[in-house]
Structures are given as C-alpha cells and as structure tokens.
C-alpha cells in the first residue's frame, strides 16, 4: 500500500484489510480516550461492520454501503 501525504492508495484486498485494521485500532483508542464522545463509537461500529461484511470475500450490498456515513460526518 502506498501512502502519499494523507492519501491512501489501496491496491489489493490485503491493503484494504491492513488499512481497515489500522483505522479500527485508531477508533478503539479514541473511544477509550474519550468514551463519552459518540462519534468515536459510531466510527468504530461502522469500521467493524465493514470488516464483517468483507472479511469472507463478500462484497457489501448497496444498502450496507449506504449505511456507512463516517465520510459525511468527517467532512462537516
């Protein structure tokens, strides 16, 4: 996986899962640091869902994809 600045380029499923695990670890750490801040819990749950939906080689359904809203939250 190539990281340039703050952009991540995912070239394989292996890269995807590596980045997903990193992000999930960060979300868990942030949630532990600030347990009353609901955004961290939301991010962790969404990342866990993404991992669950994809770890067996499955592609998430459109409904599952639409349920991931952290990008909208981050952009605010």
PyMOL Python script that loads the backbone (N, CA, C, O; Angstrom):
from pymol import cmd

cmd.read_pdbstr("""\
ATOM      1  N   UNK A   1       0.863  -1.176   0.000  1.00  0.00           N
ATOM      2  CA  UNK A   1       0.000   0.000   0.000  1.00  0.00           C
ATOM      3  C   UNK A   1       0.901   1.228   0.000  1.00  0.00           C
ATOM      4  O   UNK A   1       1.849   1.299   0.782  1.00  0.00           O
ATOM      5  N   UNK A   2       0.623   2.170  -0.846  1.00  0.00           N
ATOM      6  CA  UNK A   2       1.397   3.404  -0.915  1.00  0.00           C
ATOM      7  C   UNK A   2       0.648   4.519  -0.196  1.00  0.00           C
ATOM      8  O   UNK A   2      -0.536   4.746  -0.442  1.00  0.00           O
ATOM      9  N   UNK A   3       1.345   5.200   0.683  1.00  0.00           N
ATOM     10  CA  UNK A   3       0.742   6.323   1.394  1.00  0.00           C
ATOM     11  C   UNK A   3       1.472   7.578   0.948  1.00  0.00           C
ATOM     12  O   UNK A   3       2.687   7.690   1.113  1.00  0.00           O
ATOM     13  N   UNK A   4       0.732   8.516   0.387  1.00  0.00           N
ATOM     14  CA  UNK A   4       1.299   9.771  -0.083  1.00  0.00           C
ATOM     15  C   UNK A   4       0.579  10.891   0.640  1.00  0.00           C
ATOM     16  O   UNK A   4      -0.623  11.082   0.458  1.00  0.00           O
ATOM     17  N   UNK A   5       1.316  11.640   1.467  1.00  0.00           N
ATOM     18  CA  UNK A   5       0.677  12.677   2.262  1.00  0.00           C
ATOM     19  C   UNK A   5      -0.363  12.039   3.147  1.00  0.00           C
ATOM     20  O   UNK A   5      -0.040  11.154   3.940  1.00  0.00           O
ATOM     21  N   UNK A   6      -1.588  12.462   3.031  1.00  0.00           N
ATOM     22  CA  UNK A   6      -2.680  11.892   3.816  1.00  0.00           C
ATOM     23  C   UNK A   6      -3.599  11.046   2.945  1.00  0.00           C
ATOM     24  O   UNK A   6      -4.721  10.728   3.340  1.00  0.00           O
ATOM     25  N   UNK A   7      -3.126  10.687   1.776  1.00  0.00           N
ATOM     26  CA  UNK A   7      -3.951   9.880   0.873  1.00  0.00           C
ATOM     27  C   UNK A   7      -3.459   8.448   0.893  1.00  0.00           C
ATOM     28  O   UNK A   7      -2.258   8.178   0.901  1.00  0.00           O
ATOM     29  N   UNK A   8      -4.403   7.551   0.902  1.00  0.00           N
ATOM     30  CA  UNK A   8      -4.075   6.138   0.920  1.00  0.00           C
ATOM     31  C   UNK A   8      -4.483   5.529  -0.404  1.00  0.00           C
ATOM     32  O   UNK A   8      -5.595   5.747  -0.886  1.00  0.00           O
ATOM     33  N   UNK A   9      -3.586   4.771  -0.983  1.00  0.00           N
ATOM     34  CA  UNK A   9      -3.885   4.091  -2.228  1.00  0.00           C
ATOM     35  C   UNK A   9      -3.966   2.603  -1.931  1.00  0.00           C
ATOM     36  O   UNK A   9      -2.975   1.983  -1.544  1.00  0.00           O
ATOM     37  N   UNK A  10      -5.120   2.049  -2.110  1.00  0.00           N
ATOM     38  CA  UNK A  10      -5.350   0.646  -1.818  1.00  0.00           C
ATOM     39  C   UNK A  10      -5.281  -0.109  -3.139  1.00  0.00           C
ATOM     40  O   UNK A  10      -6.094   0.110  -4.038  1.00  0.00           O
ATOM     41  N   UNK A  11      -4.304  -0.995  -3.243  1.00  0.00           N
ATOM     42  CA  UNK A  11      -4.079  -1.720  -4.491  1.00  0.00           C
ATOM     43  C   UNK A  11      -4.548  -3.174  -4.426  1.00  0.00           C
ATOM     44  O   UNK A  11      -4.574  -3.867  -5.444  1.00  0.00           O
ATOM     45  N   UNK A  12      -4.914  -3.630  -3.241  1.00  0.00           N
ATOM     46  CA  UNK A  12      -5.316  -5.031  -3.118  1.00  0.00           C
ATOM     47  C   UNK A  12      -6.224  -5.199  -1.906  1.00  0.00           C
ATOM     48  O   UNK A  12      -6.361  -4.286  -1.091  1.00  0.00           O
ATOM     49  N   UNK A  13      -6.839  -6.365  -1.794  1.00  0.00           N
ATOM     50  CA  UNK A  13      -7.653  -6.674  -0.610  1.00  0.00           C
ATOM     51  C   UNK A  13      -6.770  -6.660   0.638  1.00  0.00           C
ATOM     52  O   UNK A  13      -7.197  -6.238   1.712  1.00  0.00           O
ATOM     53  N   UNK A  14      -5.549  -7.123   0.477  1.00  0.00           N
ATOM     54  CA  UNK A  14      -4.604  -7.128   1.598  1.00  0.00           C
ATOM     55  C   UNK A  14      -4.370  -5.699   2.099  1.00  0.00           C
ATOM     56  O   UNK A  14      -4.366  -5.457   3.306  1.00  0.00           O
ATOM     57  N   UNK A  15      -4.177  -4.761   1.180  1.00  0.00           N
ATOM     58  CA  UNK A  15      -4.023  -3.347   1.549  1.00  0.00           C
ATOM     59  C   UNK A  15      -5.275  -2.835   2.257  1.00  0.00           C
ATOM     60  O   UNK A  15      -5.196  -2.140   3.270  1.00  0.00           O
ATOM     61  N   UNK A  16      -6.432  -3.196   1.700  1.00  0.00           N
ATOM     62  CA  UNK A  16      -7.695  -2.753   2.274  1.00  0.00           C
ATOM     63  C   UNK A  16      -7.818  -3.211   3.721  1.00  0.00           C
ATOM     64  O   UNK A  16      -8.141  -2.417   4.605  1.00  0.00           O
ATOM     65  N   UNK A  17      -7.558  -4.510   3.962  1.00  0.00           N
ATOM     66  CA  UNK A  17      -7.705  -5.025   5.314  1.00  0.00           C
ATOM     67  C   UNK A  17      -6.655  -4.472   6.261  1.00  0.00           C
ATOM     68  O   UNK A  17      -6.933  -4.275   7.444  1.00  0.00           O
ATOM     69  N   UNK A  18      -5.471  -4.223   5.767  1.00  0.00           N
ATOM     70  CA  UNK A  18      -4.425  -3.618   6.592  1.00  0.00           C
ATOM     71  C   UNK A  18      -4.843  -2.209   7.035  1.00  0.00           C
ATOM     72  O   UNK A  18      -4.729  -1.860   8.210  1.00  0.00           O
ATOM     73  N   UNK A  19      -5.322  -1.417   6.092  1.00  0.00           N
ATOM     74  CA  UNK A  19      -5.770  -0.058   6.399  1.00  0.00           C
ATOM     75  C   UNK A  19      -7.010  -0.083   7.299  1.00  0.00           C
ATOM     76  O   UNK A  19      -7.119   0.717   8.228  1.00  0.00           O
ATOM     77  N   UNK A  20      -7.932  -0.992   7.025  1.00  0.00           N
ATOM     78  CA  UNK A  20      -9.131  -1.126   7.844  1.00  0.00           C
ATOM     79  C   UNK A  20      -8.751  -1.464   9.287  1.00  0.00           C
ATOM     80  O   UNK A  20      -9.300  -0.886  10.225  1.00  0.00           O
ATOM     81  N   UNK A  21      -7.817  -2.395   9.467  1.00  0.00           N
ATOM     82  CA  UNK A  21      -7.370  -2.748  10.820  1.00  0.00           C
ATOM     83  C   UNK A  21      -6.721  -1.566  11.526  1.00  0.00           C
ATOM     84  O   UNK A  21      -6.959  -1.344  12.713  1.00  0.00           O
ATOM     85  N   UNK A  22      -5.903  -0.807  10.804  1.00  0.00           N
ATOM     86  CA  UNK A  22      -5.277   0.393  11.387  1.00  0.00           C
ATOM     87  C   UNK A  22      -6.335   1.397  11.837  1.00  0.00           C
ATOM     88  O   UNK A  22      -6.267   1.934  12.943  1.00  0.00           O
ATOM     89  N   UNK A  23      -7.292   1.637  10.982  1.00  0.00           N
ATOM     90  CA  UNK A  23      -8.358   2.598  11.298  1.00  0.00           C
ATOM     91  C   UNK A  23      -9.203   2.118  12.467  1.00  0.00           C
ATOM     92  O   UNK A  23      -9.590   2.908  13.329  1.00  0.00           O
ATOM     93  N   UNK A  24      -9.486   0.834  12.495  1.00  0.00           N
ATOM     94  CA  UNK A  24     -10.267   0.269  13.593  1.00  0.00           C
ATOM     95  C   UNK A  24      -9.498   0.398  14.908  1.00  0.00           C
ATOM     96  O   UNK A  24     -10.087   0.737  15.934  1.00  0.00           O
ATOM     97  N   UNK A  25      -8.200   0.134  14.889  1.00  0.00           N
ATOM     98  CA  UNK A  25      -7.372   0.313  16.096  1.00  0.00           C
ATOM     99  C   UNK A  25      -7.408   1.763  16.567  1.00  0.00           C
ATOM    100  O   UNK A  25      -7.524   2.029  17.763  1.00  0.00           O
ATOM    101  N   UNK A  26      -7.308   2.697  15.625  1.00  0.00           N
ATOM    102  CA  UNK A  26      -7.363   4.120  15.989  1.00  0.00           C
ATOM    103  C   UNK A  26      -8.713   4.479  16.602  1.00  0.00           C
ATOM    104  O   UNK A  26      -8.779   5.204  17.594  1.00  0.00           O
ATOM    105  N   UNK A  27      -9.776   3.972  16.011  1.00  0.00           N
ATOM    106  CA  UNK A  27     -11.117   4.271  16.521  1.00  0.00           C
ATOM    107  C   UNK A  27     -11.290   3.729  17.940  1.00  0.00           C
ATOM    108  O   UNK A  27     -11.879   4.392  18.794  1.00  0.00           O
ATOM    109  N   UNK A  28     -10.781   2.532  18.187  1.00  0.00           N
ATOM    110  CA  UNK A  28     -10.860   1.937  19.529  1.00  0.00           C
ATOM    111  C   UNK A  28     -10.080   2.787  20.524  1.00  0.00           C
ATOM    112  O   UNK A  28     -10.561   3.048  21.627  1.00  0.00           O
ATOM    113  N   UNK A  29      -8.881   3.221  20.143  1.00  0.00           N
ATOM    114  CA  UNK A  29      -8.060   4.058  21.027  1.00  0.00           C
ATOM    115  C   UNK A  29      -8.757   5.389  21.326  1.00  0.00           C
ATOM    116  O   UNK A  29      -8.778   5.839  22.471  1.00  0.00           O
ATOM    117  N   UNK A  30      -9.318   6.008  20.306  1.00  0.00           N
ATOM    118  CA  UNK A  30     -10.010   7.277  20.507  1.00  0.00           C
ATOM    119  C   UNK A  30     -11.237   7.100  21.403  1.00  0.00           C
ATOM    120  O   UNK A  30     -11.525   7.940  22.255  1.00  0.00           O
ATOM    121  N   UNK A  31     -11.946   6.004  21.199  1.00  0.00           N
ATOM    122  CA  UNK A  31     -13.134   5.738  22.015  1.00  0.00           C
ATOM    123  C   UNK A  31     -12.745   5.520  23.480  1.00  0.00           C
ATOM    124  O   UNK A  31     -13.450   5.973  24.382  1.00  0.00           O
ATOM    125  N   UNK A  32     -11.630   4.832  23.718  1.00  0.00           N
ATOM    126  CA  UNK A  32     -11.157   4.633  25.093  1.00  0.00           C
ATOM    127  C   UNK A  32     -10.733   5.948  25.735  1.00  0.00           C
ATOM    128  O   UNK A  32     -10.956   6.176  26.924  1.00  0.00           O
ATOM    129  N   UNK A  33     -10.119   6.807  24.928  1.00  0.00           N
ATOM    130  CA  UNK A  33      -9.631   8.094  25.419  1.00  0.00           C
ATOM    131  C   UNK A  33     -10.783   9.042  25.756  1.00  0.00           C
ATOM    132  O   UNK A  33     -10.725   9.777  26.742  1.00  0.00           O
ATOM    133  N   UNK A  34     -11.822   9.017  24.930  1.00  0.00           N
ATOM    134  CA  UNK A  34     -12.984   9.890  25.118  1.00  0.00           C
ATOM    135  C   UNK A  34     -14.272   9.071  25.018  1.00  0.00           C
ATOM    136  O   UNK A  34     -14.995   9.178  24.028  1.00  0.00           O
ATOM    137  N   UNK A  35     -14.566   8.255  26.033  1.00  0.00           N
ATOM    138  CA  UNK A  35     -15.703   7.327  25.952  1.00  0.00           C
ATOM    139  C   UNK A  35     -17.075   7.993  25.856  1.00  0.00           C
ATOM    140  O   UNK A  35     -18.039   7.347  25.446  1.00  0.00           O
ATOM    141  N   UNK A  36     -17.181   9.239  26.217  1.00  0.00           N
ATOM    142  CA  UNK A  36     -18.486   9.896  26.142  1.00  0.00           C
ATOM    143  C   UNK A  36     -18.715  10.623  24.815  1.00  0.00           C
ATOM    144  O   UNK A  36     -19.778  11.204  24.599  1.00  0.00           O
ATOM    145  N   UNK A  37     -17.720  10.589  23.929  1.00  0.00           N
ATOM    146  CA  UNK A  37     -17.849  11.253  22.629  1.00  0.00           C
ATOM    147  C   UNK A  37     -18.432  10.242  21.632  1.00  0.00           C
ATOM    148  O   UNK A  37     -17.730   9.318  21.220  1.00  0.00           O
ATOM    149  N   UNK A  38     -19.684  10.398  21.243  1.00  0.00           N
ATOM    150  CA  UNK A  38     -20.378   9.362  20.463  1.00  0.00           C
ATOM    151  C   UNK A  38     -19.837   9.134  19.051  1.00  0.00           C
ATOM    152  O   UNK A  38     -20.082   8.080  18.463  1.00  0.00           O
ATOM    153  N   UNK A  39     -19.119  10.090  18.506  1.00  0.00           N
ATOM    154  CA  UNK A  39     -18.596   9.929  17.142  1.00  0.00           C
ATOM    155  C   UNK A  39     -17.621   8.754  17.077  1.00  0.00           C
ATOM    156  O   UNK A  39     -17.644   7.982  16.118  1.00  0.00           O
ATOM    157  N   UNK A  40     -16.759   8.616  18.099  1.00  0.00           N
ATOM    158  CA  UNK A  40     -15.770   7.530  18.077  1.00  0.00           C
ATOM    159  C   UNK A  40     -16.466   6.170  18.102  1.00  0.00           C
ATOM    160  O   UNK A  40     -16.040   5.237  17.421  1.00  0.00           O
ATOM    161  N   UNK A  41     -17.527   6.062  18.882  1.00  0.00           N
ATOM    162  CA  UNK A  41     -18.290   4.812  18.926  1.00  0.00           C
ATOM    163  C   UNK A  41     -18.923   4.529  17.567  1.00  0.00           C
ATOM    164  O   UNK A  41     -18.913   3.392  17.096  1.00  0.00           O
ATOM    165  N   UNK A  42     -19.463   5.553  16.950  1.00  0.00           N
ATOM    166  CA  UNK A  42     -20.071   5.407  15.631  1.00  0.00           C
ATOM    167  C   UNK A  42     -19.036   4.957  14.607  1.00  0.00           C
ATOM    168  O   UNK A  42     -19.298   4.045  13.822  1.00  0.00           O
ATOM    169  N   UNK A  43     -17.862   5.588  14.606  1.00  0.00           N
ATOM    170  CA  UNK A  43     -16.807   5.215  13.671  1.00  0.00           C
ATOM    171  C   UNK A  43     -16.386   3.764  13.897  1.00  0.00           C
ATOM    172  O   UNK A  43     -16.253   2.999  12.942  1.00  0.00           O
ATOM    173  N   UNK A  44     -16.177   3.387  15.154  1.00  0.00           N
ATOM    174  CA  UNK A  44     -15.752   2.020  15.462  1.00  0.00           C
ATOM    175  C   UNK A  44     -16.785   1.013  14.951  1.00  0.00           C
ATOM    176  O   UNK A  44     -16.429   0.016  14.323  1.00  0.00           O
ATOM    177  N   UNK A  45     -18.043   1.275  15.220  1.00  0.00           N
ATOM    178  CA  UNK A  45     -19.098   0.348  14.791  1.00  0.00           C
ATOM    179  C   UNK A  45     -19.165   0.236  13.266  1.00  0.00           C
ATOM    180  O   UNK A  45     -19.356  -0.857  12.731  1.00  0.00           O
ATOM    181  N   UNK A  46     -19.009   1.354  12.573  1.00  0.00           N
ATOM    182  CA  UNK A  46     -19.038   1.327  11.110  1.00  0.00           C
ATOM    183  C   UNK A  46     -17.843   0.552  10.551  1.00  0.00           C
ATOM    184  O   UNK A  46     -17.984  -0.211   9.596  1.00  0.00           O
ATOM    185  N   UNK A  47     -16.674   0.751  11.148  1.00  0.00           N
ATOM    186  CA  UNK A  47     -15.481   0.025  10.700  1.00  0.00           C
ATOM    187  C   UNK A  47     -15.617  -1.471  10.987  1.00  0.00           C
ATOM    188  O   UNK A  47     -15.226  -2.302  10.167  1.00  0.00           O
ATOM    189  N   UNK A  48     -16.168  -1.810  12.147  1.00  0.00           N
ATOM    190  CA  UNK A  48     -16.399  -3.219  12.468  1.00  0.00           C
ATOM    191  C   UNK A  48     -17.379  -3.849  11.475  1.00  0.00           C
ATOM    192  O   UNK A  48     -17.201  -4.994  11.061  1.00  0.00           O
ATOM    193  N   UNK A  49     -18.401  -3.103  11.102  1.00  0.00           N
ATOM    194  CA  UNK A  49     -19.366  -3.602  10.120  1.00  0.00           C
ATOM    195  C   UNK A  49     -18.683  -3.829   8.774  1.00  0.00           C
ATOM    196  O   UNK A  49     -18.909  -4.852   8.126  1.00  0.00           O
ATOM    197  N   UNK A  50     -17.859  -2.891   8.358  1.00  0.00           N
ATOM    198  CA  UNK A  50     -17.148  -3.035   7.087  1.00  0.00           C
ATOM    199  C   UNK A  50     -16.270  -4.286   7.103  1.00  0.00           C
ATOM    200  O   UNK A  50     -16.205  -5.026   6.120  1.00  0.00           O
ATOM    201  N   UNK A  51     -15.604  -4.508   8.217  1.00  0.00           N
ATOM    202  CA  UNK A  51     -14.741  -5.691   8.338  1.00  0.00           C
ATOM    203  C   UNK A  51     -15.577  -6.968   8.263  1.00  0.00           C
ATOM    204  O   UNK A  51     -15.221  -7.911   7.557  1.00  0.00           O
ATOM    205  N   UNK A  52     -16.679  -6.989   8.991  1.00  0.00           N
ATOM    206  CA  UNK A  52     -17.554  -8.165   8.998  1.00  0.00           C
ATOM    207  C   UNK A  52     -18.100  -8.453   7.599  1.00  0.00           C
ATOM    208  O   UNK A  52     -18.130  -9.604   7.162  1.00  0.00           O
ATOM    209  N   UNK A  53     -18.528  -7.410   6.907  1.00  0.00           N
ATOM    210  CA  UNK A  53     -19.128  -7.581   5.584  1.00  0.00           C
ATOM    211  C   UNK A  53     -18.137  -8.055   4.529  1.00  0.00           C
ATOM    212  O   UNK A  53     -18.537  -8.676   3.544  1.00  0.00           O
ATOM    213  N   UNK A  54     -16.860  -7.774   4.716  1.00  0.00           N
ATOM    214  CA  UNK A  54     -15.886  -8.044   3.658  1.00  0.00           C
ATOM    215  C   UNK A  54     -14.893  -9.149   3.973  1.00  0.00           C
ATOM    216  O   UNK A  54     -14.221  -9.629   3.061  1.00  0.00           O
ATOM    217  N   UNK A  55     -14.773  -9.572   5.218  1.00  0.00           N
ATOM    218  CA  UNK A  55     -13.678 -10.481   5.558  1.00  0.00           C
ATOM    219  C   UNK A  55     -13.785 -11.867   4.929  1.00  0.00           C
ATOM    220  O   UNK A  55     -12.766 -12.543   4.788  1.00  0.00           O
ATOM    221  N   UNK A  56     -14.935 -12.298   4.559  1.00  0.00           N
ATOM    222  CA  UNK A  56     -15.076 -13.623   3.929  1.00  0.00           C
ATOM    223  C   UNK A  56     -15.070 -13.519   2.402  1.00  0.00           C
ATOM    224  O   UNK A  56     -15.490 -14.449   1.712  1.00  0.00           O
ATOM    225  N   UNK A  57     -14.597 -12.394   1.881  1.00  0.00           N
ATOM    226  CA  UNK A  57     -14.526 -12.211   0.439  1.00  0.00           C
ATOM    227  C   UNK A  57     -15.805 -11.683  -0.182  1.00  0.00           C
ATOM    228  O   UNK A  57     -15.911 -11.557  -1.402  1.00  0.00           O
ATOM    229  N   UNK A  58     -16.770 -11.378   0.662  1.00  0.00           N
ATOM    230  CA  UNK A  58     -18.058 -10.892   0.184  1.00  0.00           C
ATOM    231  C   UNK A  58     -17.970  -9.397  -0.131  1.00  0.00           C
ATOM    232  O   UNK A  58     -17.186  -8.666   0.474  1.00  0.00           O
ATOM    233  N   UNK A  59     -18.773  -8.970  -1.069  1.00  0.00           N
ATOM    234  CA  UNK A  59     -18.905  -7.550  -1.384  1.00  0.00           C
ATOM    235  C   UNK A  59     -20.161  -7.036  -0.674  1.00  0.00           C
ATOM    236  O   UNK A  59     -21.232  -7.627  -0.811  1.00  0.00           O
ATOM    237  N   UNK A  60     -20.037  -5.948   0.078  1.00  0.00           N
ATOM    238  CA  UNK A  60     -21.212  -5.417   0.786  1.00  0.00           C
ATOM    239  C   UNK A  60     -22.343  -5.054  -0.187  1.00  0.00           C
ATOM    240  O   UNK A  60     -22.103  -4.639  -1.321  1.00  0.00           O
ATOM    241  N   UNK A  61     -23.559  -5.220   0.284  1.00  0.00           N
ATOM    242  CA  UNK A  61     -24.713  -4.835  -0.523  1.00  0.00           C
ATOM    243  C   UNK A  61     -24.761  -3.310  -0.630  1.00  0.00           C
ATOM    244  O   UNK A  61     -24.079  -2.605   0.115  1.00  0.00           O
ATOM    245  N   UNK A  62     -25.556  -2.820  -1.543  1.00  0.00           N
ATOM    246  CA  UNK A  62     -25.714  -1.374  -1.691  1.00  0.00           C
ATOM    247  C   UNK A  62     -26.280  -0.769  -0.410  1.00  0.00           C
ATOM    248  O   UNK A  62     -25.854   0.308   0.008  1.00  0.00           O
ATOM    249  N   UNK A  63     -27.229  -1.449   0.212  1.00  0.00           N
ATOM    250  CA  UNK A  63     -27.808  -0.966   1.470  1.00  0.00           C
ATOM    251  C   UNK A  63     -26.737  -0.870   2.563  1.00  0.00           C
ATOM    252  O   UNK A  63     -26.700   0.102   3.317  1.00  0.00           O
ATOM    253  N   UNK A  64     -25.878  -1.871   2.644  1.00  0.00           N
ATOM    254  CA  UNK A  64     -24.788  -1.838   3.626  1.00  0.00           C
ATOM    255  C   UNK A  64     -23.842  -0.685   3.333  1.00  0.00           C
ATOM    256  O   UNK A  64     -23.435   0.036   4.244  1.00  0.00           O
ATOM    257  N   UNK A  65     -23.494  -0.510   2.080  1.00  0.00           N
ATOM    258  CA  UNK A  65     -22.588   0.590   1.704  1.00  0.00           C
ATOM    259  C   UNK A  65     -23.180   1.944   2.078  1.00  0.00           C
ATOM    260  O   UNK A  65     -22.476   2.821   2.579  1.00  0.00           O
ATOM    261  N   UNK A  66     -24.470   2.107   1.833  1.00  0.00           N
ATOM    262  CA  UNK A  66     -25.121   3.384   2.137  1.00  0.00           C
ATOM    263  C   UNK A  66     -25.200   3.647   3.632  1.00  0.00           C
ATOM    264  O   UNK A  66     -25.338   4.796   4.052  1.00  0.00           O
ATOM    265  N   UNK A  67     -25.114   2.595   4.442  1.00  0.00           N
ATOM    266  CA  UNK A  67     -25.206   2.776   5.894  1.00  0.00           C
ATOM    267  C   UNK A  67     -23.912   3.331   6.498  1.00  0.00           C
ATOM    268  O   UNK A  67     -23.902   3.754   7.654  1.00  0.00           O
ATOM    269  N   UNK A  68     -22.835   3.332   5.731  1.00  0.00           N
ATOM    270  CA  UNK A  68     -21.561   3.893   6.207  1.00  0.00           C
ATOM    271  C   UNK A  68     -21.595   5.401   5.958  1.00  0.00           C
ATOM    272  O   UNK A  68     -21.581   5.860   4.816  1.00  0.00           O
ATOM    273  N   UNK A  69     -21.641   6.155   7.053  1.00  0.00           N
ATOM    274  CA  UNK A  69     -21.820   7.610   6.941  1.00  0.00           C
ATOM    275  C   UNK A  69     -20.655   8.407   7.520  1.00  0.00           C
ATOM    276  O   UNK A  69     -20.741   9.630   7.633  1.00  0.00           O
ATOM    277  N   UNK A  70     -19.569   7.730   7.888  1.00  0.00           N
ATOM    278  CA  UNK A  70     -18.479   8.463   8.531  1.00  0.00           C
ATOM    279  C   UNK A  70     -17.852   9.511   7.624  1.00  0.00           C
ATOM    280  O   UNK A  70     -17.338  10.517   8.115  1.00  0.00           O
ATOM    281  N   UNK A  71     -17.882   9.302   6.329  1.00  0.00           N
ATOM    282  CA  UNK A  71     -17.345  10.310   5.409  1.00  0.00           C
ATOM    283  C   UNK A  71     -18.124  11.612   5.498  1.00  0.00           C
ATOM    284  O   UNK A  71     -17.544  12.697   5.464  1.00  0.00           O
ATOM    285  N   UNK A  72     -19.435  11.498   5.613  1.00  0.00           N
ATOM    286  CA  UNK A  72     -20.273  12.704   5.753  1.00  0.00           C
ATOM    287  C   UNK A  72     -20.004  13.402   7.076  1.00  0.00           C
ATOM    288  O   UNK A  72     -19.993  14.631   7.145  1.00  0.00           O
ATOM    289  N   UNK A  73     -19.788  12.624   8.116  1.00  0.00           N
ATOM    290  CA  UNK A  73     -19.512  13.207   9.450  1.00  0.00           C
ATOM    291  C   UNK A  73     -18.149  13.898   9.436  1.00  0.00           C
ATOM    292  O   UNK A  73     -18.009  15.009   9.947  1.00  0.00           O
ATOM    293  N   UNK A  74     -17.155  13.247   8.857  1.00  0.00           N
ATOM    294  CA  UNK A  74     -15.796  13.805   8.811  1.00  0.00           C
ATOM    295  C   UNK A  74     -15.764  15.109   8.027  1.00  0.00           C
ATOM    296  O   UNK A  74     -15.040  16.037   8.390  1.00  0.00           O
ATOM    297  N   UNK A  75     -16.535  15.183   6.966  1.00  0.00           N
ATOM    298  CA  UNK A  75     -16.479  16.364   6.099  1.00  0.00           C
ATOM    299  C   UNK A  75     -17.144  17.600   6.703  1.00  0.00           C
ATOM    300  O   UNK A  75     -17.001  18.697   6.163  1.00  0.00           O
ATOM    301  N   UNK A  76     -17.857  17.444   7.796  1.00  0.00           N
ATOM    302  CA  UNK A  76     -18.537  18.582   8.406  1.00  0.00           C
ATOM    303  C   UNK A  76     -17.599  19.484   9.115  1.00  0.00           C
ATOM    304  O   UNK A  76     -18.021  20.492   9.682  1.00  0.00           O
TER     305      UNK A  76
END
""", "prot")
cmd.dss("prot")
cmd.show_as("cartoon", "prot")
cmd.util.cbc("prot")
cmd.orient("prot")
